[in-house]
Amino acid sequence: MTTLIEAPPTDADGLMPQKTTKSGGGLGKYILVRFLLIFPTILILVTLVFFLMRITGDPITAALGGRLPAEQLQQRIHDAGYDRPVLVQYFEYLGQVFTGNFGRTISDDRPVTEVLTTYGVATLELVINSLVIALLIGIPLGLVAAYRRDKWQDAVLRLFAILSYATPVFFTGLLFKLFFSTALGWFPVAGRANVSTELELQGLSAPTGIYWLDALRSGNFPAFGDVVSHSVLPALALGLITGGIFLRLVRTNVIGTLGKDYVEAGRSRGVSEYRLVTKHAYKPALIPVITVMGLQIALLLGGAVLTETTFEWKGLGLALASYLQARDFVAVQGIVVLLAVIVAVSNFIVDIVAALIDPRVRY
């Protein structure tokens, strides 16, 4: 009797799909471990920020020293508890942080949580816009650079990538403002939207604070156009940094994938190089992009300080620069802690997405 051997499954080009081997523990264990790592990460960052702020002395003296009589200054220091031992202040501050109480700002006497919620959404909007720009630039141009490897297109794109992430974001922003706003008049010079648009969007019921989303929800397309026109230059200036990194990462990984055995088998069957790049090589190349996306969010948040200052974008970066200038270290501590939480949670989400896409990254 003849035994039939079933051929392994292939795709439309006759290539065997890559198999991923599940290694280590299950997904549940991996998620639990990554989640638990969030807490020591935040604790270390909170501790560093607290003690670095205290090196300069107590926040009251730093912000108001020389502007109040000595008696009033000492009374405010005593009322705030800054005359107690530093370790006592540290553990009290930890308790406040884990209950969501970041204290009140010294320079304008506002709850720090109010500052975080008011300006945090604006920074989130800028980071989302910049990340979209980075992906739209990095992934397609990375594929083009890999497809035209060692040709003039590849050389131009590699030079573009180097300049993108090597040029300071404030310098890029200033150039964009001079050229696209002042010289050509295509985009507004600064701000998140016109004053009338901001008042309309802030007056909506249950606004999210993300202007383009609120404009779409309300069906206010003129406001949406105004918000987008204000967003283009800041998002482009900040997104180019990460876009250049994504471009080089995609190029490198696509070129590496093109050397795999299953791709060589496709070439031997006459599959075009374009189809090999766009159908078979780009998917494995996206996994490293997703993996490093958490680190790039941290880079975007750091660059948001300079971008928001350059474009007068009313977000956490602009607020941080203002409070640093006022030496309001209570507000600075709260903003830095929130940024640390965002980075830690973003890395956690990215790790989970990477594990779902490629089980090989699990422990």
C-alpha positions, 0 to 999 in steps of 0.5 A, a space after each residue: 500500500 502506498 503511503 501519501 506524505 502530505 506536503 507542508 502548507 505554503 502561501 501564494 508564492 509557494 513559500 513556507 510560512 515562518 514558524 514561531 516557537 513558543 519558549 519559556 512560560 505562558 503569556 499569563 506569567 509573562 504579563 504578570 512579570 512585566 506588570 510587577 516590574 512597573 512598580 519598582 521602576 516607578 519607585 526608583 524614578 520617584 526616589 531619584 527625583 525626590 532626592 535630587 530636588 532636595 539637594 537644592 534645599 526645601 521647595 519653599 525656599 527655592 521658590 520664594 526665598 528672597 521674596 518673603 520676610 524671614 519669619 513668613 518664610 520659616 512659617 511656610 516651611 514649618 506649615 508644609 513640613 519641610 523642616 522635618 527629617 528628609 526621610 520622613 518627608 520622603 515616606 510621606 511623599 510616597 504615601 501621597 503619590 500612591 494615593 494620587 495626591 501630589 500636593 499643591 504648586 508653590 508658584 500659583 497655589 494649584 493642585 498638582 493633579 489639576 496641572 497634570 490633567 489640564 496639560 497632560 492631555 495636550 502632551 498626549 495629543 502631541 505624542 500621538 500625532 508625532 508617533 503617527 508621523 514617525 510610523 508614516 515616515 519610518 516604515 514606508 521609507 525603510 522598505 524603500 531603502 531596503 528595496 533599493 539597497 546600496 543605490 542612490 535612493 538608499 544613500 539619500 534615505 540613510 542620510 535623511 534618517 541620520 539628519 532626522 534624529 541627530 538634529 535638535 528638535 528645537 532647531 528643526 521646529 524653528 526652521 519649520 516655523 521660519 520656512 512654512 509659517 513665516 515665509 510661506 504662511 502655510 501653517 500657524 506659528 504657534 498654539 494648539 488652535 485659534 482662541 475661538 476654536 479652543 473655546 468651542 471645543 472646551 465648551 463641549 459636554 464631556 470633552 476629552 481634551 484631545 482637540 482633533 478628537 473632540 472636533 470629530 465627535 462634535 462634527 465641527 469640521 472647520 474646528 478639525 481643520 484648524 486643529 490639524 493645521 496647528 498640529 502639523 509642524 509640532 508633530 512633524 518636528 518631533 516625529 522626525 526624530 523617531 521616524 529616522 530611527 524607525 527608518 533605519 531599523 526597518 531597513 536593517 531588519 528587512 535586509 536581514 530577512 531578505 537573506 533568509 532561506 525561505 526568501 532565497 527559495 522565493 527568488 529561485 521560484 521567480 518571485 519578484 524582489 518587490 513582492 519579497 520585500 512588501 509581502 514576506 520581509 516587512 512583517 518580521 521587520 515590524 516586530 523590532 519596531 514594536 519592541 522599541 516603540 516604548 523607548 521611543 515614547 520616552 524619547 518623544 516625551 523628552 522631546 515634547 519639552 522643547 517642542 512645546 516650548 518652541 511652538 507654545 503648545 500648552 502641554 506638560 513640557 511647556 508647564 515643566 519649563 515654566 515651573 522649572 523657571 519659577 523653581 517650583 519643585 513641587 510641581 516639577 516632581 509631580 510632572 516628572 512622576 507622571 511622565 515616569 508612569 506614562 513611560 513605564 505603562 507604555 513599555 508594559 503595553 508594548 511588551 504585551 503587544 510584542 509578545 502577542 505578535 511574536 511568542 519568542 520574546 516571552 520568558 
